Amino acid sequence: MKKTLRHLEVQGKRVLVRVDFNVPMQNGQITDDRRIRESLPTIQSLLERGAKVILMSHLGRPKGRRDPQYSLRSVAERLSELLGRPVRFLEDCVGESVEQAVQAMAPGEVALLENLRFHPEEEANDADFARALARLGDLYVNDAFGSAHRAHASTEGVAHYLPAVAGLLMEKELRYLGSALTQPERPFVAILGGAKVQDKIGVIQNLLPKVDRLLIGGGMAFTFLKAQGYEIGRSLLDSDRIEFARQVLQEAGQKIVLPVDVVVAPSPEAEAQAQVVPVDQIPPDQMGLDIGPRTVARFSEIVRPARTIVWNGPLGLFERATFAAGTRGVLQAVAESGATSILGGGDTAAAAEQLGFADRITHISTGGGAALEFLEGRTLPGVAVLMEG
């Protein structure tokens, strides 16, 4: 366990907070503000205790140069609305003018720095850049779990120059994901979906010894079906991972559960021609785009008595209504199970939101890559550097 902002005396102090405001944008407008809303408990706690709050984040991939489409100005405006108080937007994240603006702040005020990635030194974890950021604060709080797997100046470097603790969102992420991996209430069921086996090898290897059942759907299921000798038509295939899938299936025995039927179509666009077929009858000119109703029933039967559920990756092409039934059906079972349910990964979170189950899940992780690496059992640089509790 790491120290959190609860361990800090913050009255009158400048608290430099790394948040994850890497929100989706379209034509300069925020299309989903969940990551901003998730940061509110930490910001409000610091403000209530009389801190001067200096927020920093990245947005998108501006490749180390100033790019107006990746400015955090509109994020400052949305945050101001959510907090119900002004949020001062600073035109840069380091430099004399920024330092002067921060020095002039009064307790209870909030400032948001411009996009950290306008400077190439951020992603390079440049020591001078980290020191320049550290000059803006007396204390450092990392609340950006979604960036904790990156050793950048704002996530790892700055913690070497200031007392460094976890924010409330970071604490929540570590508590839910950590307890699922180390002290799960049983039965413990993991659900893995998404496109590629390659992306989930580490997760499979780390979770298999820990879980009671591992349910596999999404595009990655077809590599496992191929490893069992089934013809999969034009479905997604990680041809380099067939041998890995075969070995995993041999070692895991009954622990791994694969689809027994799938929804197929000639292409994702050909929704009108979709049909349900058993996994041993996938036509050569069709591709699997969702798990079928018998698989939903089978997965749901395993999920309902579970006490801990970890889910990463949708079970079908949920963005299209014809191929959303599998993910929706299993989400329904997860919601009804009463288990501690943890969803990780951007697509999985988007599916829960879009299909109307977000408020019935115990914890939806804000970290895509970070959650995946955590489930792989890897050390996250942005967490490792924080003070021990």
C-alpha positions as CSV (number, residue, x, y, z in Angstrom):
1,M,0.0,0.0,0.0
2,K,1.1,3.5,-0.8
3,K,0.7,6.7,1.2
4,T,-2.2,8.8,0.0
5,L,-3.1,12.5,0.2
6,R,-4.8,11.7,3.5
7,H,-1.3,11.4,5.0
8,L,-0.4,14.9,3.9
9,E,-0.8,18.3,5.7
10,V,-1.9,20.4,2.8
11,Q,-3.2,23.7,4.3
12,G,-1.6,26.6,2.4
13,K,0.6,24.3,0.4
14,R,1.1,24.1,-3.3
15,V,0.0,20.6,-4.3
16,L,1.0,19.5,-7.8
17,V,-1.4,16.9,-9.0
18,R,-0.9,14.6,-12.0
19,V,-4.4,13.9,-13.3
20,D,-5.5,12.0,-16.4
21,F,-7.5,14.4,-18.5
22,N,-6.7,12.5,-21.7
23,V,-10.4,12.7,-22.7
24,P,-11.9,12.0,-26.2
25,M,-12.4,15.2,-28.2
26,Q,-14.2,16.0,-31.5
27,N,-14.0,19.3,-33.2
28,G,-12.6,20.8,-30.0
29,Q,-15.5,19.5,-27.9
30,I,-15.2,16.9,-25.1
31,T,-17.2,13.8,-26.0
32,D,-16.8,11.9,-22.7
33,D,-15.8,13.7,-19.5
34,R,-15.7,10.6,-17.2
35,R,-12.0,11.0,-16.6
36,I,-12.5,14.6,-15.5
37,R,-15.3,13.5,-13.2
38,E,-13.3,10.7,-11.7
39,S,-10.6,13.2,-10.6
40,L,-13.1,15.4,-8.6
41,P,-12.8,13.6,-5.2
42,T,-9.1,14.2,-5.0
43,I,-9.4,17.9,-6.2
44,Q,-12.3,18.6,-3.8
45,S,-10.5,17.0,-0.9
46,L,-7.4,19.1,-1.4
47,L,-9.5,22.3,-1.8
48,E,-11.6,21.7,1.3
49,R,-8.3,21.3,3.3
50,G,-7.0,24.7,2.1
51,A,-4.5,23.6,-0.6
52,K,-3.4,25.5,-3.7
53,V,-4.1,22.9,-6.4
54,I,-2.0,22.8,-9.6
55,L,-3.2,20.2,-12.0
56,M,-1.2,18.7,-14.9
57,S,-2.1,16.3,-17.6
58,H,-1.4,15.2,-21.2
59,L,-3.9,15.1,-24.0
60,G,-3.5,13.1,-27.1
61,R,-0.2,12.7,-29.0
62,P,1.1,16.1,-30.1
63,K,4.6,14.7,-30.6
64,G,6.5,17.1,-28.4
65,R,5.3,20.3,-30.0
66,R,2.6,22.9,-29.4
67,D,-0.6,21.9,-31.3
68,P,-3.9,23.9,-30.6
69,Q,-6.1,20.8,-31.2
70,Y,-4.5,19.2,-28.2
71,S,-4.8,22.2,-25.8
72,L,-6.3,21.6,-22.4
73,R,-8.2,24.9,-22.4
74,S,-11.6,23.3,-23.0
75,V,-10.8,20.8,-20.2
76,A,-10.2,23.7,-17.8
77,E,-13.6,25.1,-18.8
78,R,-15.4,21.8,-18.2
79,L,-13.6,21.2,-14.9
80,S,-14.7,24.7,-13.8
81,E,-18.3,23.8,-14.5
82,L,-18.0,20.5,-12.6
83,L,-16.3,22.1,-9.6
84,G,-18.5,25.1,-9.5
85,R,-15.5,27.4,-9.1
86,P,-13.0,29.1,-11.5
87,V,-10.1,27.0,-12.8
88,R,-7.3,29.2,-14.1
89,F,-5.8,27.9,-17.3
90,L,-2.0,28.5,-17.7
91,E,-0.6,28.7,-21.3
92,D,2.4,26.5,-20.5
93,C,3.4,23.9,-17.9
94,V,6.9,25.1,-17.1
95,G,8.7,28.5,-17.2
96,E,9.0,31.7,-15.3
97,S,5.4,33.0,-16.1
98,V,3.9,29.7,-14.9
99,E,6.0,29.8,-11.7
100,Q,4.9,33.4,-11.0
101,A,1.2,32.5,-11.6
102,V,1.5,29.6,-9.2
103,Q,3.2,31.7,-6.5
104,A,0.4,34.2,-6.7
105,M,-2.3,31.5,-6.0
106,A,-4.3,31.6,-2.8
107,P,-5.5,28.6,-0.7
108,G,-8.6,27.1,-2.3
109,E,-7.6,28.1,-5.9
110,V,-7.1,25.7,-8.8
111,A,-4.9,26.0,-11.9
112,L,-4.6,23.7,-14.9
113,L,-1.3,23.6,-16.8
114,E,-1.2,23.3,-20.6
115,N,-0.6,19.9,-22.2
116,L,2.6,18.3,-20.8
117,R,3.3,16.6,-24.1
118,F,3.8,19.9,-25.9
119,H,7.4,19.4,-24.5
120,P,9.4,16.4,-25.8
121,E,11.1,16.2,-22.4
122,E,7.9,15.0,-20.8
123,E,7.9,11.6,-22.5
124,A,11.7,11.4,-22.3
125,N,11.5,11.7,-18.5
126,D,14.0,14.5,-18.7
127,A,15.4,15.3,-15.2
128,D,15.6,19.1,-15.8
129,F,12.0,19.1,-17.0
130,A,10.9,17.1,-14.0
131,R,12.7,19.5,-11.7
132,A,11.0,22.5,-13.5
133,L,7.6,20.8,-12.8
134,A,8.6,20.1,-9.2
135,R,9.3,23.8,-8.6
136,L,5.6,24.4,-9.0
137,G,4.7,22.4,-5.9
138,D,5.5,21.7,-2.3
139,L,3.9,18.2,-2.5
140,Y,3.1,15.8,-5.4
141,V,0.0,13.7,-5.8
142,N,-0.4,11.2,-8.6
143,D,-4.0,10.5,-9.4
144,A,-3.4,9.5,-13.0
145,F,-3.7,5.7,-12.9
146,G,-4.2,5.7,-16.7
147,S,-0.7,7.0,-17.1
148,A,1.0,5.2,-14.3
149,H,2.6,2.6,-16.6
150,R,4.6,5.3,-18.3
151,A,7.9,6.5,-16.8
152,H,7.4,10.1,-17.8
153,A,8.6,13.3,-16.1
154,S,5.2,14.1,-14.7
155,T,4.4,10.5,-13.6
156,E,7.8,9.2,-12.3
157,G,10.5,11.9,-12.6
158,V,8.8,14.6,-10.5
159,A,8.3,12.2,-7.6
160,H,12.1,12.2,-7.0
161,Y,12.0,15.9,-6.1
162,L,8.8,16.2,-3.9
163,P,7.1,14.1,-1.3
164,A,4.9,11.9,-3.5
165,V,1.7,10.1,-2.6
166,A,-1.4,8.6,-4.4
167,G,-4.6,10.5,-5.0
168,L,-8.0,9.0,-4.2
169,L,-8.6,7.7,-7.7
170,M,-5.2,6.1,-7.8
171,E,-5.9,4.6,-4.3
172,K,-9.2,3.2,-5.5
173,E,-7.7,1.6,-8.7
174,L,-4.9,0.0,-6.7
175,R,-7.3,-1.3,-4.0
176,Y,-9.8,-2.9,-6.4
177,L,-7.3,-4.3,-8.9
178,G,-4.8,-5.3,-6.2
179,S,-7.3,-7.1,-4.0
180,A,-8.7,-9.0,-7.0
181,L,-5.3,-10.3,-7.8
182,T,-4.1,-11.0,-4.3
183,Q,-7.2,-11.7,-2.1
184,P,-10.1,-12.4,-4.3
185,E,-13.4,-13.6,-2.8
186,R,-14.2,-16.9,-4.6
187,P,-15.4,-18.1,-7.0
188,F,-13.1,-15.7,-9.0
189,V,-14.0,-15.4,-12.7
190,A,-12.0,-13.5,-15.3
191,I,-13.5,-12.6,-18.7
192,L,-11.1,-11.7,-21.6
193,G,-12.2,-10.4,-24.9
194,G,-10.9,-7.9,-27.5
195,A,-9.2,-8.5,-30.8
196,K,-5.8,-10.2,-30.3
197,V,-4.3,-12.9,-28.2
198,Q,-1.0,-11.1,-28.5
199,D,-2.3,-8.2,-26.4
200,K,-3.5,-10.5,-23.6
201,I,-0.6,-13.1,-23.3
202,G,0.7,-11.6,-20.1
203,V,-2.7,-11.3,-18.6
204,I,-3.6,-14.9,-19.4
205,Q,-0.3,-16.1,-17.9
206,N,-0.8,-14.1,-14.7
207,L,-4.5,-14.7,-14.2
208,L,-4.7,-18.4,-15.0
209,P,-3.2,-19.7,-11.7
210,K,-5.3,-17.2,-9.7
211,V,-8.8,-17.6,-11.2
212,D,-11.4,-20.4,-10.9
213,R,-12.7,-19.9,-14.5
214,L,-11.4,-17.9,-17.4
215,L,-14.0,-17.0,-20.1
216,I,-12.6,-16.1,-23.5
217,G,-14.6,-14.2,-26.2
218,G,-14.2,-11.4,-28.7
219,G,-11.9,-11.7,-31.7
220,M,-9.2,-13.5,-29.6
221,A,-11.4,-16.5,-29.1
222,F,-11.0,-17.6,-32.7
223,T,-7.3,-18.2,-32.3
224,F,-8.2,-20.6,-29.4
225,L,-10.9,-22.3,-31.5
226,K,-8.4,-22.7,-34.3
227,A,-5.9,-24.2,-31.9
228,Q,-8.7,-26.8,-31.1
229,G,-8.9,-27.7,-34.8
230,Y,-12.0,-25.7,-35.8
231,E,-12.3,-23.9,-39.1
232,I,-13.0,-20.2,-38.4
233,G,-13.7,-18.8,-41.8
234,R,-12.6,-15.2,-42.2
235,S,-12.6,-14.5,-38.4
236,L,-9.7,-12.7,-36.7
237,L,-6.7,-15.0,-36.2
238,D,-3.4,-14.4,-34.5
239,S,-1.6,-17.1,-36.5
240,D,1.6,-16.6,-34.6
241,R,-0.2,-17.4,-31.3
242,I,-1.9,-20.7,-32.2
243,E,0.7,-22.8,-30.5
244,F,0.5,-20.6,-27.4
245,A,-3.3,-21.0,-27.3
246,R,-2.9,-24.8,-27.8
247,Q,-0.5,-25.0,-24.8
248,V,-2.6,-22.8,-22.6
249,L,-5.7,-25.0,-23.3
250,Q,-3.8,-28.2,-22.5
251,E,-2.5,-26.8,-19.2
252,A,-5.7,-25.1,-18.1
253,G,-8.1,-28.0,-18.8
254,Q,-11.6,-27.1,-17.7
255,K,-10.6,-23.7,-16.3
256,I,-10.8,-22.0,-19.7
257,V,-14.3,-21.7,-21.3
258,L,-14.6,-20.9,-25.0
259,P,-17.6,-20.0,-27.1
260,V,-19.9,-22.8,-28.3
261,D,-21.7,-20.7,-30.9
262,V,-21.0,-17.4,-32.6
263,V,-22.7,-14.7,-34.7
264,V,-21.2,-14.5,-38.2
265,A,-21.6,-12.3,-41.2
266,P,-19.6,-11.7,-44.4
267,S,-18.3,-8.4,-42.9
268,P,-19.0,-6.1,-40.0
269,E,-21.0,-3.9,-42.4
270,A,-23.2,-6.8,-43.6
271,E,-25.4,-6.8,-40.4
272,A,-28.5,-7.8,-42.3
273,Q,-26.9,-11.2,-43.2
274,A,-25.8,-12.1,-39.7
275,Q,-26.6,-15.6,-38.5
276,V,-25.9,-17.7,-35.4
277,V,-23.8,-20.9,-36.0
278,P,-22.1,-23.5,-33.8
279,V,-18.3,-23.0,-33.6
280,D,-17.8,-26.2,-35.7
281,Q,-20.0,-24.8,-38.5
282,I,-18.5,-21.4,-39.3
283,P,-18.8,-20.9,-43.1
284,P,-15.5,-20.3,-45.0
285,D,-16.7,-16.9,-46.3
286,Q,-18.0,-15.6,-43.0
287,M,-16.4,-14.0,-39.9
288,G,-17.3,-14.3,-36.3
289,L,-18.3,-10.9,-34.8
290,D,-20.0,-11.9,-31.5
291,I,-20.5,-14.8,-29.2
292,G,-23.8,-16.6,-29.7
293,P,-26.9,-17.0,-27.4
294,R,-25.8,-20.5,-26.1
295,T,-22.4,-19.0,-25.2
296,V,-24.1,-16.1,-23.4
297,A,-26.1,-18.6,-21.4
298,R,-23.1,-20.7,-20.6
299,F,-20.9,-17.7,-19.6
300,S,-23.8,-16.2,-17.5
301,E,-24.2,-19.5,-15.6
302,I,-20.6,-19.3,-14.6
303,V,-20.7,-15.6,-13.8
304,R,-23.8,-15.4,-11.6
305,P,-22.4,-17.3,-8.6
306,A,-19.0,-15.6,-8.8
307,R,-17.9,-13.3,-6.0
308,T,-15.0,-11.6,-7.8
309,I,-15.1,-10.8,-11.6
310,V,-12.4,-9.1,-13.6
311,W,-13.2,-8.3,-17.2
312,N,-11.0,-6.9,-19.9
313,G,-12.1,-6.6,-23.6
314,P,-15.6,-6.7,-25.2
315,L,-17.0,-10.1,-26.4
316,G,-18.1,-8.8,-29.8
317,L,-18.2,-5.8,-32.1
318,F,-20.6,-4.1,-29.6
319,E,-20.5,-0.8,-31.4
320,R,-22.9,-2.3,-33.9
321,A,-26.3,-3.3,-32.5
322,T,-26.3,-6.7,-34.3
323,F,-23.1,-7.8,-32.6
324,A,-23.7,-6.3,-29.2
325,A,-26.0,-9.0,-27.7
326,G,-23.1,-11.1,-26.4
327,T,-21.4,-8.3,-24.4
328,R,-24.8,-7.0,-23.2
329,G,-26.0,-10.5,-22.1
330,V,-22.8,-11.2,-20.0
331,L,-22.8,-7.6,-18.6
332,Q,-26.4,-8.3,-17.4
333,A,-25.2,-11.5,-15.7
334,V,-22.3,-9.6,-14.1
335,A,-24.6,-6.8,-12.9
336,E,-27.0,-9.4,-11.4
337,S,-24.3,-11.5,-9.7
338,G,-23.7,-9.1,-6.8
339,A,-20.0,-9.9,-7.1
340,T,-17.2,-7.3,-6.8
341,S,-16.9,-6.6,-10.5
342,I,-14.0,-4.8,-12.1
343,L,-13.8,-3.7,-15.7
344,G,-10.5,-2.6,-17.2
345,G,-9.7,-1.2,-20.6
346,G,-11.3,1.6,-22.6
347,D,-13.4,-0.5,-24.9
348,T,-14.8,-2.5,-22.0
349,A,-15.7,0.7,-20.2
350,A,-17.2,2.1,-23.4
351,A,-19.3,-1.0,-23.8
352,A,-20.6,-0.8,-20.2
353,E,-21.5,2.9,-20.7
354,Q,-23.1,2.4,-24.1
355,L,-25.1,-0.6,-23.1
356,G,-26.4,0.9,-19.9
357,F,-24.6,-1.1,-17.2
358,A,-21.9,1.4,-16.0
359,D,-23.7,2.2,-12.8
360,R,-24.1,-1.5,-11.9
361,I,-20.4,-2.3,-12.0
362,T,-18.4,-2.1,-8.8
363,H,-15.4,-0.4,-10.4
364,I,-14.6,0.7,-14.0
365,S,-10.9,1.3,-14.3
366,T,-9.8,4.6,-15.9
367,G,-6.6,3.0,-17.1
368,G,-6.5,1.1,-20.3
369,G,-2.8,0.1,-20.8
370,A,-2.1,0.6,-17.1
371,A,-4.9,-1.8,-16.0
372,L,-3.7,-4.4,-18.6
373,E,-0.1,-4.1,-17.3
374,F,-1.3,-4.3,-13.7
375,L,-3.3,-7.5,-14.5
376,E,-0.1,-8.9,-16.1
377,G,1.6,-8.5,-12.7
378,R,4.0,-5.8,-14.0
379,T,5.4,-3.0,-11.8
380,L,3.9,0.4,-12.8
381,P,6.6,3.1,-12.6
382,G,4.2,5.8,-11.6
383,V,3.1,3.7,-8.6
384,A,6.4,2.3,-7.6
385,V,7.9,5.7,-7.0
386,L,5.2,6.8,-4.5
387,M,6.0,6.8,-0.8
388,E,5.1,3.5,1.0
389,G,2.2,3.6,3.5
